[in-house]
Structure formats: structure tokens, C-alpha cells
Amino acid sequence: MLCRDYELKPIVDREKLCKVLCFPRVEEECCFSRLSQIRGLGVVEIYDFGKVVLEGGVRVVGKGHAAVVVLARYNNELVAVKIRRLDSKRDSLEREAELLILAKVSGFVPKVYTYSRDFIVREFIDGPTLKEFIATASLQQLRNGFAKLIEAAYSLDRIGIDINEISRPDTQVIFECGDPLKPRFIDLESARVSHNTSNVTRIIASIMRYRRAYPSFLDLTNEEIEHMLMLAKKYKIVEADSRKGIVERIILTLLR
């Protein structure tokens, strides 16, 4: 869903479309194959839209080491499509799609509509990244946002999905339409199923990293910081059924 009205322009130029579908190289065989594949999945348009500009001036929603993400239309809905890069070290996006589907019950990841080896067609989450949210949010919004982010991380821990990259979640988390109570983990590329998950402690580690850059971040006292670090250490060693109480104490510290 889009949080506001945008002027959306479909990419109609075949060369530009091929640059997106076969990034970072344009190969005719790849372009023909991927055009056929993405149309077979039900994607009818890809839009020149986003904050990231590829070579040639095409705008996309995001670009990472393994994929680029575009805004597209699928069955009359606006969606995000993750496209595997030709130079990606990953030979398939299927595992990430399966993890997103598994994590759907948490309510903190985008819905997956369909997927293949080279594409994930998923719900588009419009809003600021965590880094952007931090730059503009009030103190109360920040506290609410990180408290909800701890809850979201715990929900994934309970399911057994461990996301290594959320220790640096600047662009891994989007707050839907800027709502502090709607954080979404949009990238499970580095995730894995595990019996020893630590997403909550990674979010706490990110808070400590932000505090090193901005000492007044969240306006936490030294005693509150020490308390959260103690709870994080305890969280890592207790049995799963004892973690809920620890999470509640962490959230209370953030919302005091």
C-alpha cells in the first residue's frame, strides 16, 4: 500500500526494463527469460519509482548485494518485487520467500504473493526506514518505535527465525506510513531457522550502537542501560518459555 499519492510511470522502454531485470548487466537472453518469467508470475507493470537510481537513470525502491527491489503491479495491486541480481552470490530467492511465508504469522513482515528462483512478489511497505525514522521522530515516537521493534523481534524469536543483519537494522526495518507501532522487517535474506534465536538482543545491540553515536539517544539513564544489558544477557541463556517476562521488562524500561 502507498501512504500518499505518487505519480507512477511504468517502465516501457525495453532497454531500461532489461537493466532492472538483469542488473547489473544487460543480457538479451536474460532479459527474454526474465520478462517471460515475471509475466508468468502475474506482474504486468514495473514502475520507475524509488529513492535509488540505477545507471541509466532508472529509479528503484532498493538495491543490495543480492537483489534490487522495484514497485510493480500484480493482479491490480501495487507490490514490491525483489529481483535477484545476475552477480548475486545467492543462486535463488526461494529460501527467503519461504522464510517470509513462515514469518507471516508474526504480523511484522510483508505478505508474499508468489515467488520463483529469481523473483519475490510481496506486499509493498511504504514508509521511512529505521534510519530515516530516527532522524525525524520525537523522543516518545522513538521509544514507542523501539519498544514495538523489541516486540517484533521477540515474535520472530518465538517462531524460530533468526535474522543476523538486524544488529544493524538501519535499512532492514520500515515503519509503515511512519507509524511507530508498525515496524516491518522487509529483508530476510540473511535469516535462518534456528533453535537458538537472538533477534531481541540484536535490537538491543543496535540501541547501544546508536547511543555511541548519539549519547542522548532515547534519553536512557546509565542505570537503565545497565539494566537492559543485564536483561539481554539473561535473555540469551534462559529457556524459551522464560523469555516473555524479560521482554516485558525491556519494553517497560523503554516506555518509562
N, C-alpha and C positions, 0 to 999 in steps of 0.2 A: 504494500500500500504506500501511496505517496502522502506526505504530510501537508503538502501545499501544491498548487497548480504549477506545472512546468510546461514550457513549450518543447514538445518531444518531436524530434526529427529522425525518422527511420534512416538507416544507412542503406542507400540504394545503389551506390557506386560499387561495382563488384570488386574492384581492386582494394578499396577501403575495407569492404566486408572480409575479404581474404586476409588482410593484415590483422584483423581482430581474431578471426577463426584459427589462423595458423601462426599466431605470434610466437617468436619474433621474426620468422621468415615467411615469405610468401612463396608457396609451392603449389603449382596448379593441381597436381594430383591430390594434395592435402585439401585444397580448397574445394574441389569437386566432392571429395569423400565427406568432408565435414558439413558442407552445405546440405548434402543428401541426408546425412545422419541427423542434423539438428531439425530439419524439416520433418523427418520421420518421427521425431520426439514430440512434434506439435508446436514448435516455436515458429511463428510466422513473420516476426519483425525483430530486428535488433536496432537499438537506438544509439545515436551519437549523444551520449549523456554521461556526465560524471565529472569528478574533480581531477582525474588523471588523464593526461594527454599522451597518446602514443605517437610514435614517429609518423608523420603524415597528417597530424592534426586531429586524429580520431579520439574522441573522449570516451573513457570507460569509467566504471564505478570503482574499480580497484585493480591493482597489479601486484602480484607476488612472485616468488621464485618458482612456483609450480603452476600458476594459472593466472588468467585475467578474468575479471568479472564484469559483465555488461547488464544493462537494463534491456529487457526484451518483452515481447507479448506472446503469451501462451494461452490458448483457449479463452481469448478475450480478457485475460488477466495480465497485469504488469508483474513481471517476475525478475529475479536475478538469475543469470546463467553463468555458472563457473565453467571456464573453458581451459582445458589442460594445455599448457604451453608445449611447443614442439621440443624445447630444450629442457623440459622438466625431468628431474631425476625419478619422478614417480611414473610408473607405466600405466596407471589407471586412477580414476577418481572414484571408483566404485566403493572402495572401503570407506572413504569419508562420507559418501551418501548413506551407506548402511548405518554408520555411527550417528548421523543426524537423525535418521529414522528412529533408531533406538532411543535417542535422547529426547525425542518429541514429547514424551510424557512429562518431562520436567517443565515444559512451558517456556523455556529460556533459549530455544534455538529456532531457526526458521524451519518452516514446513518444507519437505521435499515433495515435489510433484512427480518427477521422473528423473531418470539418470542413465548414463551409459559410461563406457570407458573414458570418454573424452569430455563429457558434459554432466553438470548437475543443474537441473532446473528447480529452483527453490523460491520460496517466498522472498520478496524484496523488503528489507527492513530499512526504512528511510529515517535518518536522524543523525545526530553527531556521534563520532567515535568517542571513546572514553577520553582520549587526549583533548578533543575539542570540547567535550562536556566540562572537563576540569577547568578549561580556560575561561568559561563563561558562567558557570553555575555559582550560586550563592553558597555560603557555608552550610546552611540547612539542606540545600539540594545535594551538596556533596556528601553529607553524612547519610542522608536518605539513600542516595545512589549506591554508596559503598556498602551500606547495610543490606540493601537488596542484592547487591553483587555477591556478598557473602552467602546469602540465602540461595542464590542461583548456583554458586559453586558447590554448596552442600548438596543441592538436588542432583547434580551430576555425580558427586562422590557416592551418593546412595545408589545410583543406577550402576556404578562401576565404570564410569567413563573418565579417564584421566587425560587432561589437556596440558601438555608440557609448556606450551607457549603462553599460557595465561599468567605466568610470572611476570611477563611484560605485555600487559593487555591493551596497550595504547590504541591499537587499531583492530584488536580481536573482538572488542566489545562495542556494540552500538546501543545507544539509548533511544528507543523508538519514539520518534517525534519529540525528542528532548525530555521525555518523561523519566524522572529519577527512579520510578518504580517499575520501569520496563527495560532492564538491561537484556541484551540478547548476545549470546556467543555465536558469532557468524562463521567462524573458521575452525573446523575440527580436523584440519589437515594433519596436525601432529598428534591427534588423540589416539588413545588405545583403550581397549578393555582391560581392566586390572582389578585385582582383589586388594590392592594397596593404593588407593587413590589419595591425592593430596591437593585438590583444587582449592580448598579453603585456605590452606597455608600458603599457597602461591599468591592468592589475592592479598593476604596479609603482608607477604614479602613485597608485593608491588606498592602497598601503602608505605612501607618503610623506605622504599626507593624514592617515592615521591617526597617523603619528608626530608630526605637528604638533599634534594634539590630545592624544596620549599619548606623550611623549618616550621612554619606555622600551618602547614597543610592539615586540614581537619580540626585544627585548634585542640589537639590532644595534649594532655599533660604528660610529663615523663613517667609518672606513676601509671597512667592509663596505657602508655606504650609498653611499659614493662609487663603490665597485666595481660595485654593482648599477646605479647611474645610468649609469655608463660602458657597461655591457653593454646597457642599454636603448637607449642612443643607437646603439650598434653594430647592435643587432637591427633597427632601423628602416631601416638603409641597406644591409645585406648582402643577397645573393641568398638566395632561399628555401631552397636546399639547404645553406646555411651556418648557418642559424638553430638547428638542433638542438643543436649544440655550445654555443651561447650559452645556450640554455635550461637545459642540463645544468649549466652553471657558475652560473647564477642559483639553481637548486634546491640545489646544493651549498652555496652561501652561506647559504641559509635553514636548511639542515639541519645546519650545522656543530656 
